Amino acid sequence: MASLSAPRPAVPSTASARAGLEALLAEHGVPATAAPGPAAAGSLTRITEASAAMWGLDWPVPAEARPSAVLILFGALDDVPAARSCRGVHPAVDVLLTQRAATLRQHAGQVAFPGGRVDPEDGDVVATALREAREETGLDPAGVDVLGVLPPVPVSVSGHVVHPVVGWWRRASEVGVVDHGEAAAVFRMPVADLVAPVNRVRVARPGGRRGITPGFLVEDRLVWGFTAALLDRVLHLLGWDEPWDEARVVDAATRLPLRRGGAGGPGPAA
């Protein structure tokens, strides 16, 4: 008699990745058509209880916050898959990231989402995120399906309240560094590589400053601070993350291991 075996789990598809993002926005965000803009300036810097609950963060709100937006853009950004398979997400699914120029006054050299401050002429935070992404990476906004906007997040060190705009790259366009004064690199990062347990760390801020943030150390790229905190939460809510050794802590400047255990929870992101 032939032996019976358990059914093999379905391989996740890029379509299921997009569907997961749409479900996340339906539960926690607002559609692009309801995105706030400069006309409702007060709402752009207000942090609601829903925002704190969704992100699971207790970060101080700047006294005179300036509104900004970032584009968290997922999709099959090129034809190079992840270096590994992952149970939660297709190996072709990437997220678009930039590395800020070393000469910038704030967050110099850090990996970040494309984004920037809301300008008075921007119709809403979606327009801000797409404009900044085009200016920083050269992407064609016409190829981006905006899935919605997640609750805003305060970044006290830079005095901003950031609106995360989530998109899916329906029609990829060429990207690269547009202004070397703003960015040192523009690259895609496979999500399956991000969530690999060997690539997960917690990161101590340089110079002995307070706070431990989530981190992703993939080859020569270290994602930490605000960007990593958002990625960590989004990937967890999507069910794409995997168990990893949370006692592994590295220094943000040297990337060397610091200690194991007893590091405490994430503090205010850089």
C-alpha positions in Angstrom: 0.0 0.0 0.0 1.3 3.4 -0.9 2.3 5.5 2.1 0.3 8.6 2.8 2.1 11.9 3.3 1.0 15.3 4.6 0.0 17.7 1.8 2.8 20.1 0.9 2.1 23.8 1.8 1.3 26.0 -1.1 4.2 28.1 -2.4 3.4 31.8 -1.9 3.0 33.8 -5.0 3.6 37.4 -5.8 -0.2 37.8 -6.1 -0.6 36.5 -2.6 2.0 39.0 -1.4 0.0 41.9 -2.9 -3.2 40.5 -1.4 -1.5 40.4 2.0 -0.5 44.0 1.7 -4.0 45.0 0.6 -5.5 43.2 3.7 -3.0 45.0 6.0 -4.0 48.4 4.6 -7.7 47.5 4.9 -7.3 46.7 8.6 -4.8 49.4 9.7 -4.6 52.1 7.0 -6.7 54.4 4.9 -7.1 54.2 1.1 -5.1 56.6 -1.1 -8.3 58.6 -1.8 -8.5 59.4 1.9 -4.9 60.4 2.4 -4.4 63.6 4.4 -2.8 66.6 2.8 -1.5 70.1 3.5 -5.1 71.5 3.5 -5.6 69.6 6.8 -2.3 70.6 8.3 -3.2 69.8 11.9 -4.1 66.2 11.0 -0.7 65.6 9.4 1.1 65.7 12.8 -1.5 64.1 15.0 -0.6 60.7 16.4 -3.8 58.8 17.3 -4.2 55.8 19.6 -4.8 53.7 16.5 -1.3 54.7 15.3 0.4 53.7 18.5 -1.5 50.4 18.7 -0.7 49.5 15.1 3.0 50.2 15.3 3.4 49.0 18.9 5.7 51.9 19.5 5.9 54.5 22.3 8.0 57.2 20.8 7.8 60.9 21.8 6.1 63.3 19.4 8.2 66.3 18.5 6.9 69.6 20.0 6.9 71.3 16.6 6.6 68.4 14.2 6.9 68.7 10.5 4.9 66.3 8.3 6.6 64.0 5.8 5.9 60.8 3.9 7.9 57.8 2.8 7.1 55.2 0.0 7.3 51.6 1.1 7.3 50.0 -2.3 7.0 46.3 -2.7 6.9 44.2 -5.9 9.0 42.1 -8.3 11.5 45.0 -8.8 13.9 43.0 -11.0 14.5 39.5 -12.3 17.0 38.5 -9.5 15.3 36.4 -6.8 16.2 36.2 -3.2 19.2 34.0 -2.2 16.9 31.8 -0.2 13.4 30.5 -0.1 11.0 31.6 2.5 7.7 30.0 3.7 5.9 33.4 3.9 6.7 35.3 0.7 7.7 34.6 -2.9 11.5 35.0 -3.5 10.8 37.6 -6.2 9.2 40.1 -3.9 11.5 43.0 -3.0 11.3 46.3 -1.2 12.9 49.5 -2.6 15.4 51.2 -0.4 18.0 54.0 -0.6 21.2 54.7 1.2 21.4 58.4 2.3 24.5 60.4 1.4 27.2 60.6 4.0 27.1 64.4 3.8 23.5 64.8 4.9 22.8 66.6 8.2 20.4 64.0 9.5 20.5 60.2 9.2 23.7 60.4 7.1 24.7 57.1 5.5 21.6 55.2 6.7 19.4 53.0 4.6 16.0 54.5 4.2 12.7 54.5 2.3 12.4 57.1 -0.4 10.6 60.1 1.1 10.7 63.6 2.4 8.8 66.6 3.7 5.3 67.4 2.6 5.3 70.5 0.4 2.4 73.0 0.3 1.8 72.2 -3.4 1.5 68.4 -2.7 -2.1 67.3 -2.9 -1.7 64.8 -0.1 0.9 62.6 1.5 0.6 60.1 -1.4 1.7 62.8 -3.8 4.6 63.6 -1.4 5.8 60.1 -1.3 5.6 59.6 -5.1 7.3 62.9 -5.8 10.1 62.3 -3.4 10.6 58.7 -4.8 10.8 60.0 -8.3 13.2 62.8 -7.3 15.5 60.4 -5.4 15.3 57.2 -7.5 14.0 58.2 -10.9 11.1 55.7 -10.7 8.0 56.3 -12.8 5.1 56.9 -10.5 2.7 55.8 -13.2 3.8 52.2 -12.6 3.0 52.3 -8.9 -0.3 51.1 -7.5 -0.7 52.9 -4.2 -2.4 50.5 -1.8 -3.0 53.0 1.0 -1.4 54.9 3.8 -0.6 53.4 7.2 -0.9 55.4 10.4 1.8 58.1 10.9 4.9 57.6 13.1 6.8 60.3 15.0 10.6 60.6 14.6 11.7 62.8 17.4 15.4 63.1 16.4 14.5 64.8 13.1 11.3 66.5 14.3 9.1 64.8 11.8 5.8 62.9 11.8 6.1 60.4 8.9 3.2 59.0 6.9 4.1 55.5 5.4 2.6 55.2 1.9 2.5 51.6 0.8 2.7 50.7 -2.9 3.0 47.8 -5.3 5.2 48.1 -8.3 2.9 47.0 -11.0 5.2 48.1 -13.9 8.8 48.4 -12.9 10.9 51.3 -14.2 14.6 51.9 -14.1 15.9 53.3 -10.8 19.2 54.7 -9.6 20.8 57.6 -7.8 19.5 60.9 -9.2 21.2 63.3 -6.8 24.4 62.2 -5.2 24.0 64.9 -2.6 20.9 63.1 -1.4 21.6 59.4 -1.9 24.7 57.2 -2.2 22.8 54.2 -3.5 19.4 53.0 -4.6 18.7 49.3 -4.5 16.1 46.6 -4.1 16.2 44.2 -1.2 14.5 40.8 -1.4 12.1 40.3 1.4 13.1 36.7 1.9 16.7 37.7 2.5 15.5 40.4 5.0 13.6 37.9 7.1 16.3 35.2 7.1 17.1 34.5 10.7 20.9 34.8 10.1 20.3 38.4 8.8 18.2 39.6 11.8 19.9 41.6 14.5 19.1 44.3 17.1 21.1 47.4 16.7 22.6 49.7 19.4 22.8 53.3 18.4 26.3 54.7 17.9 28.1 56.9 20.5 26.4 55.2 23.4 23.0 56.9 22.8 20.0 55.3 24.3 17.9 52.8 22.4 18.0 49.5 20.7 16.2 49.2 17.3 15.4 46.2 15.1 17.9 45.6 12.4 18.6 43.7 9.2 22.2 42.9 8.2 22.2 41.6 4.7 25.7 41.2 3.2 27.1 44.8 3.3 23.8 46.5 4.0 22.7 47.3 7.5 19.1 48.5 7.9 18.4 49.9 11.4 16.6 52.8 13.2 13.3 54.1 11.9 13.3 52.2 8.6 14.1 48.9 10.3 11.4 49.5 12.9 8.7 50.0 10.3 9.9 47.1 8.2 10.0 44.8 11.3 6.4 45.7 12.2 5.0 45.4 8.7 6.7 42.1 8.0 5.4 40.7 11.3 1.9 41.8 10.7 2.0 40.3 7.2 3.2 37.0 8.7 6.3 37.1 6.5 8.9 37.1 9.3 10.6 34.0 10.9 11.8 33.2 14.4 15.3 34.6 15.0 17.8 35.1 17.8 16.7 38.4 19.4 19.8 38.3 21.8 22.1 39.2 18.9 23.0 42.9 19.2 25.4 44.8 17.0 26.8 48.3 17.1 25.3 50.6 14.4 28.7 52.1 13.5 31.0 49.1 13.6 28.4 46.3 13.1 30.3 44.2 15.6 28.5 42.1 18.2 28.1 43.9 21.6 26.4 41.5 24.0 23.9 38.7 24.2 20.6 39.2 26.1 19.6 42.0 28.5 19.5 44.6 25.9 15.9 45.8 26.5 13.3 46.7 24.0 13.6 49.1 21.0 14.0 52.7 22.0 13.3 55.8 20.0 14.5 55.2 16.4 17.2 57.2 14.9 
